[in-house]
Structures are given as structure tokens and as C-alpha cells.
Amino acid sequence: MTVDSLKEGLGDDAKDIRINLSKILTEDGAPSLTEKQIFLIALASGYALKNEYLLEALKTDSRGIVSDAERIGAQTAATMMAMNNIYYRFVHLVGGDYTALPANLRMMSLNNSGLEKIDFELCSLAVSAITGCGMCMESHTHHLEKAGVSKVSIQSAIRIAAVLHATSQALFNAAQ
């Protein structure tokens, strides 16, 4: 299955999503990102969304662009953010004494994911946007900007996450 074949299965409620999906997975539709970065972000988002049809289409379309090791890096970003986004969203929303307590969570793969640091941060930012962790979004955006990544690149990563989230919803709707 490819993203193009996946779009054919979307219902009438997803016309805008079909159009946006066609755009965001291209360098023209995701300005300032490379093709590899686009698909890494898309894969990390797909793993976070847990939609098997969407993920299979993204894996198919990313072949020859993303290596197996890089795909695992995108998977690692989604997995680590699954833990961190819950923990740090709690700390952010509850605040108080919890902000001073150590997390005591193993996070070594944040520095050893198999991805370039900027690519891992872009993937982590997209996943954090999907799960709604403000503290993580702020942290990843800060690290990306500090590394010289443009606001357009950051916006492109978030647009990929947003459209893939909507695609997952549209696929669910179509199955009902």
C-alpha cells in the first residue's frame, strides 16, 4: 500500500486532507526540509498514531529514502516520546514540587537513536505535537532553533504531524 492508494480510501469528509497529504510529503509542501527529513518525521508520526494502514503506506513510500537504521531511529523517537510526553505533560500541568523532582527515567536513546541530532529533534517535536505535550514541544523547538533550524522547517514538521493525524482520523471515519 502507498500513500496514493491510501488516499483513495478516504471518505468525502477528507477532501482537504487528501489534498494536504499530497503536498506535505514533498519538498515543495514541506519547505526547508529534505526528502529524508520529511519521511523521518512522517514515520515517527505514523508510529505515534498507531494506524497500521497509514504506517504501512509511509514505510512503502519511504523505501529508498530512509534506511532501515533510520526507520528504527524514527520508531525510537516515537517510543521515547510516548514515555516523555506523558511524564513531562504531567509535570508541566501539575507544576509545584513535581518540577524539582528528578524524572528517574532512562533516556539514553535520546542521544543514541541512530539519527542525526536535528532529525531526531524534528521527529520528537512532531510526536510531541501529536500527543500535546507543551513542555516537550517547547524543549524540542528550543533545541532546534539553537541548532540553527529555521522556523519554516519547524512549521513544516508540525504540518506533517497535523495532516497525518487528520489522515488517521479520516481512515478511522471511513472504516465506520
C-alpha positions as CSV (number, residue, x, y, z in Angstrom):
1,M,0.0,0.0,0.0
2,T,1.2,3.5,-0.8
3,V,0.1,6.9,0.4
4,D,-1.6,7.5,-3.0
5,S,-3.6,4.3,-2.7
6,L,-4.5,5.1,0.9
7,K,-5.9,8.5,-0.2
8,E,-8.4,6.7,-2.4
9,G,-9.9,5.1,0.6
10,L,-10.6,8.3,2.4
11,G,-14.2,9.5,2.6
12,D,-15.9,12.7,1.4
13,D,-15.2,14.3,4.8
14,A,-11.4,14.2,4.0
15,K,-11.2,16.1,0.7
16,D,-8.9,18.7,2.3
17,I,-6.9,16.0,4.0
18,R,-6.3,14.2,0.6
19,I,-5.0,17.5,-0.9
20,N,-2.8,18.3,2.1
21,L,-1.5,14.8,2.3
22,S,-0.4,15.1,-1.3
23,K,1.5,18.3,-0.5
24,I,3.2,17.7,2.9
25,L,5.2,14.7,1.8
26,T,7.1,16.7,-0.8
27,E,9.9,19.3,-0.5
28,D,7.6,21.9,-2.1
29,G,4.9,21.2,0.5
30,A,7.3,20.9,3.5
31,P,9.7,23.9,2.8
32,S,13.2,23.8,4.3
33,L,13.1,20.1,4.9
34,T,14.9,17.4,2.9
35,E,13.0,14.5,1.5
36,K,14.7,12.2,4.1
37,Q,13.6,14.6,6.9
38,I,10.1,14.6,5.6
39,F,9.8,10.9,5.7
40,L,11.6,10.5,9.0
41,I,9.0,12.9,10.6
42,A,6.2,11.1,8.8
43,L,7.4,7.7,10.0
44,A,7.8,8.9,13.6
45,S,4.3,10.5,13.4
46,G,2.9,7.3,11.9
47,Y,4.3,5.2,14.7
48,A,2.9,7.6,17.3
49,L,-0.6,7.5,15.6
50,K,-0.6,3.7,15.7
51,N,-2.6,3.4,12.5
52,E,-1.4,0.3,10.7
53,Y,-2.6,1.3,7.2
54,L,-1.1,4.8,7.4
55,L,2.2,3.4,8.8
56,E,2.4,0.7,6.1
57,A,1.9,3.3,3.4
58,L,4.6,5.6,4.9
59,K,7.0,2.7,5.1
60,T,6.4,1.8,1.5
61,D,6.8,5.3,0.2
62,S,9.9,5.9,2.3
63,R,11.8,2.9,0.9
64,G,15.0,4.0,-0.9
65,I,14.8,7.4,1.0
66,V,15.2,6.2,4.6
67,S,17.4,3.3,5.6
68,D,16.3,0.6,8.0
69,A,18.5,2.1,10.7
70,E,16.9,5.5,10.2
71,R,13.4,4.0,10.3
72,I,14.3,2.4,13.6
73,G,15.5,5.9,14.7
74,A,12.1,7.3,13.9
75,Q,10.5,4.5,15.8
76,T,12.8,5.2,18.7
77,A,11.7,8.9,18.7
78,A,8.0,7.8,18.8
79,T,8.7,5.3,21.6
80,M,10.7,7.7,23.8
81,M,8.2,10.5,23.3
82,A,5.4,8.1,24.3
83,M,7.1,8.0,27.7
84,N,8.4,11.5,28.0
85,N,5.3,13.2,26.7
86,I,3.2,11.7,29.4
87,Y,5.7,12.4,32.2
88,Y,6.5,15.9,31.2
89,R,2.9,16.9,30.4
90,F,2.1,15.8,33.9
91,V,5.0,17.9,35.3
92,H,4.0,20.9,33.2
93,L,0.3,20.8,34.1
94,V,0.7,20.0,37.8
95,G,3.8,22.0,38.4
96,G,4.7,22.8,42.0
97,D,7.1,20.4,43.8
98,Y,7.0,18.0,40.8
99,T,9.1,20.3,38.7
100,A,12.0,19.9,41.1
101,L,11.9,16.1,41.3
102,P,14.2,14.1,39.1
103,A,12.5,12.2,36.4
104,N,14.4,8.9,37.1
105,L,13.5,7.6,33.7
106,R,16.2,6.0,31.5
107,M,16.5,8.1,28.3
108,M,19.9,7.1,26.8
109,S,18.4,6.5,23.4
110,L,17.7,10.2,23.1
111,N,21.4,10.6,22.4
112,N,21.9,7.3,20.6
113,S,18.9,6.9,18.3
114,G,20.7,6.3,15.0
115,L,19.5,9.6,13.6
116,E,21.3,12.9,13.2
117,K,20.5,15.1,16.2
118,I,18.5,17.6,14.3
119,D,16.4,14.8,12.6
120,F,15.7,13.2,15.9
121,E,14.6,16.5,17.4
122,L,12.3,17.2,14.4
123,C,10.8,13.7,14.8
124,S,10.4,14.2,18.6
125,L,8.8,17.6,18.1
126,A,6.2,16.2,15.6
127,V,5.3,13.3,18.0
128,S,5.1,15.7,20.9
129,A,2.7,17.9,18.9
130,I,0.5,14.8,18.2
131,T,0.4,13.9,21.9
132,G,0.0,17.5,23.1
133,C,3.0,17.9,25.4
134,G,3.6,21.6,25.7
135,M,6.8,21.2,27.7
136,C,8.3,18.8,25.2
137,M,7.3,21.0,22.2
138,E,9.0,24.0,23.9
139,S,12.1,22.0,24.6
140,H,12.5,20.5,21.1
141,T,11.7,23.8,19.4
142,H,14.3,25.5,21.6
143,H,17.0,22.9,20.7
144,L,16.1,23.1,17.0
145,E,16.3,26.9,17.0
146,K,19.6,26.8,19.0
147,A,21.0,24.5,16.3
148,G,20.0,27.0,13.6
149,V,17.0,25.2,12.2
150,S,14.6,27.7,10.6
151,K,11.1,28.4,11.8
152,V,9.8,27.3,8.4
153,S,11.4,23.9,8.9
154,I,9.9,23.6,12.4
155,Q,6.5,24.6,11.0
156,S,6.8,22.1,8.2
157,A,7.4,19.3,10.7
158,I,4.3,20.3,12.6
159,R,2.2,20.5,9.5
160,I,3.3,16.9,8.6
161,A,2.2,15.7,12.0
162,A,-1.1,17.6,11.8
163,V,-2.0,16.3,8.4
164,L,-1.0,12.7,9.3
165,H,-3.1,13.0,12.5
166,A,-6.1,14.1,10.4
167,T,-5.4,11.3,7.9
168,S,-5.5,8.7,10.7
169,Q,-8.8,10.2,11.8
170,A,-10.2,10.1,8.3
171,L,-9.2,6.5,7.9
172,F,-11.0,5.7,11.1
173,N,-14.1,7.6,9.9
174,A,-14.0,5.7,6.6
175,A,-14.0,2.4,8.4
176,Q,-17.1,3.2,10.3
